């Protein structure tokens, strides 16, 4: 059978060494898919009994595209994965919901974002998870967070905040609070609370995220500097100079840890810190003393309870404030 032969060929192809190899392997899967899409239900059932599922290799290829920073190829892989899912009658399953989220995240990385289109994929995924009663999962927490990002981009700050709160509550219920994904959502929650006028609540969320890193010094996060920097901007806009300086300090330290100080993000973090410190230096002596004392307090958060440590997620949509 042609599909079985093509699938066997794809399975033996190395897609890890280059974008070219990844693209070639995807082309073979697309050829398989074009044939499968022409089959009737009975033919699809017979095929699935003879050919290995394409879902896992396509997922690995998508992660490969992410690691190579090729957003166009990543999107194409997830779109092929979605077509395969629908062609093999996996509609309204957890797998379907997960692929919809992946497509939405890939769309969010495009130069010209279409928030309405992204939300269409997220809404479909939300409907599936609700229908299946799978709200108490880390995938649903990621989905709720990502929908919050889109709400924020559309100017609906109230729904943005509500979704971040819901995502954090879901992770707490799952006892997945010692992970990069959880801290990333906490940083977003901190900025959203601050933007909505709840400065103390924002500070609590920020310090909770920082305590996770204090408790788990080996926990790595390439996104930490981004989220902390965004929070620092929110604190500065809210008039909290101590909170802003502390956040910018953490952002610079995060860049130092990941050796990214010379990148655009690293230079921006150093510039933000310098500007905030210059503002502090221009204040009257007593004001400087009080703010410096507050900064010292913020630098020493207490340790949290320990919890299960899981791998970091790569499907959080990034928010820009």
Buried (B, 14 or more C-beta within 10 A) or exposed (E): EEBEEBBEBBBEBEBEEEBEBBBBBBEBBBBBBEBBEEBEEEEBEEBEEEBEEBBEBBBEBBBBBBEBEBBEBBBBBBBBBBBBBEBBEBEEEBBBBBBBBBBBBBBBBEEEBEBEEBBBBBBBBBEBBEEBEEBEBBBBBBBBBBBBBBBBBEEBBEBBBBBBBBBBEBBEEBEBBBBBBBBBBBBBBBBBBBBBEBBEBBBBBBBBBBBBBBBBEEBEBEBBBBBBBBBBBBBBEBEBBBBBBBBBBBBBBBBEBBEBBEEEBBEBBBEBBEBBBEBBEEEEEEEBEEBEEBBEEBEEBEEBEEBEBBEBBBBBBBBEB
